[in-house]
C-alpha cells in the first residue's frame, strides 16, 4: 500500500521557503552574515586579550561562545564570573545566557540579518559588562 506524509510536499510551505531563499540570495545574506561573524569574532578576540578570565573564544560565523574560567591553563570554570557577566550585561541592556557542560560558556548567536552597527553596539555593551565584572561592580 502507498503511504502519505502529512509533512511531505506542502505546496504553500515550499513556495514560502523558495521565496525566502530567493530574497536571501538577492540580498547577499550569506556573505553579509559571514562578514558580521568576522566582525563579531574580532571584537570577542579583543575582549579575550583584555580579560584573563576569558579562557577561550570559539565557534564559526555568527555562532560563537566565550568560555569564562578561573585560570586559562587549567580551564577551571568560573560560575561566579558567568553569573556576574550575565547580570552586568542586563544592566547594559544586553541579554546573554550561559551554556556548556558546566554552564561556563556565554553563547552568542545573533540573527543572520544583524547589521554592522548592531554588532558594534553589542560588542560595546558586552565590553562595558566585562569591565563591570572586572571592577567587581
VOGU-3710 file (C-alpha; in Angstrom, 3 decimals, decimal comma):
1> xxxxxxxxxx> 0,000/0,000/0,000  1,052/3,555/-0,574  1,654/5,823/2,390  1,338/9,542/2,581  3,053/12,004/4,893  1,360/14,991/6,444  4,647/16,874/6,136  5,518/15,781/2,608  5,387/18,380/-0,136  3,187/21,066/1,343
11> xxxxxxxxxx> 2,975/23,447/-1,642  2,414/26,622/0,389  5,368/25,889/2,681  7,580/25,080/-0,283  6,616/28,311/-2,075  7,330/30,364/1,063  10,689/28,643/1,513  11,652/29,215/-2,108  10,684/32,896/-1,901  12,678/33,308/1,321
21> xxxxxxxxxx> 15,759/31,717/-0,232  15,394/33,924/-3,320  15,346/37,080/-1,171  18,307/35,857/0,893  20,358/35,302/-2,255  19,290/38,604/-3,862  20,299/40,492/-0,713  23,528/38,503/-0,378  22,587/37,438/3,157  25,128/34,586/3,453
31> xxxxxxxxxx> 28,075/36,853/2,548  26,892/39,698/4,790  26,347/37,218/7,613  29,892/35,873/7,208  31,247/39,443/7,359  29,302/40,137/10,554  30,646/36,883/12,004  34,222/38,000/11,352  33,455/41,396/12,887  31,927/39,800/15,977
41> xxxxxxxxxx> 34,804/37,341/16,340  37,379/40,144/16,133  35,577/42,036/18,889  35,375/38,960/21,113  39,043/38,190/20,476  39,869/41,726/21,675  37,963/41,031/24,904  39,920/37,774/25,260  43,158/39,740/25,081  41,941/42,169/27,739
51> xxxxxxxxxx> 40,440/39,819/30,345  42,360/36,831/31,717  39,129/35,199/32,905  38,002/34,754/29,305  39,542/31,354/28,673  38,598/30,909/25,044  36,555/32,343/22,205  35,309/29,642/19,872  32,822/28,940/17,128  32,188/29,796/13,498
61> xxxxxxxxxx> 30,401/32,594/11,740  27,729/34,089/13,957  27,581/31,057/16,274  30,222/31,875/18,864  30,946/31,189/22,504  33,043/32,794/25,221  34,295/30,433/27,904  34,797/32,033/31,318  37,430/30,437/33,536  39,290/30,972/36,772
71> xxxxxxxxxx> 42,564/30,001/35,111  43,393/29,804/31,391  45,821/26,916/31,894  43,543/24,587/33,870  40,366/25,899/32,190  38,575/25,590/35,542  35,083/27,047/35,008  34,192/30,252/36,815  30,490/30,107/37,715  30,800/33,345/39,677
81> xxxxxxxxxx> 32,085/35,226/36,637  29,329/33,787/34,456  26,615/34,918/36,839  28,270/38,318/37,259  28,633/38,813/33,497  25,024/37,838/32,763  23,844/40,342/35,396  26,248/43,077/34,244  25,082/42,585/30,657  21,455/43,032/31,759
91> xxxxxxxxxx> 22,429/46,410/33,204  23,806/47,275/29,765  20,517/46,120/28,182  22,243/43,150/26,555  20,614/39,764/27,065  23,074/36,874/27,164  22,848/33,383/28,583  25,151/30,654/29,754  25,528/27,157/28,355  28,113/24,432/28,129
101> xxxxxxxxxx> 28,597/21,357/30,301  29,343/23,400/33,402  27,386/26,486/32,366  30,701/28,241/31,725  30,109/29,428/28,152  28,323/32,573/27,031  26,594/31,568/23,806  26,235/34,138/21,069  24,069/33,515/18,034  22,501/36,654/16,600
111> xxxxxxxxxx> 20,253/36,791/13,574  21,852/36,457/10,151  20,362/39,876/9,437  22,324/41,675/12,166  23,915/44,879/10,915  27,448/46,193/11,315  26,144/48,904/13,644  24,270/46,364/15,765  27,383/44,185/16,124  29,389/47,247/17,175
121> xxxxxxxxxx> 26,734/48,190/19,727  26,518/44,656/21,132  30,310/44,492/21,475  30,381/47,877/23,219  27,723/46,733/25,682  29,489/43,427/26,277  32,764/45,285/26,775  31,168/47,544/29,392  29,673/44,487/31,100  33,103/42,815/31,178
131> xxxxxxx> 34,573/45,968/32,700  31,863/45,927/35,392  32,786/42,331/36,223  36,486/43,187/36,269  35,839/46,039/38,695  33,532/43,918/40,837  30,520/46,171/40,255
//
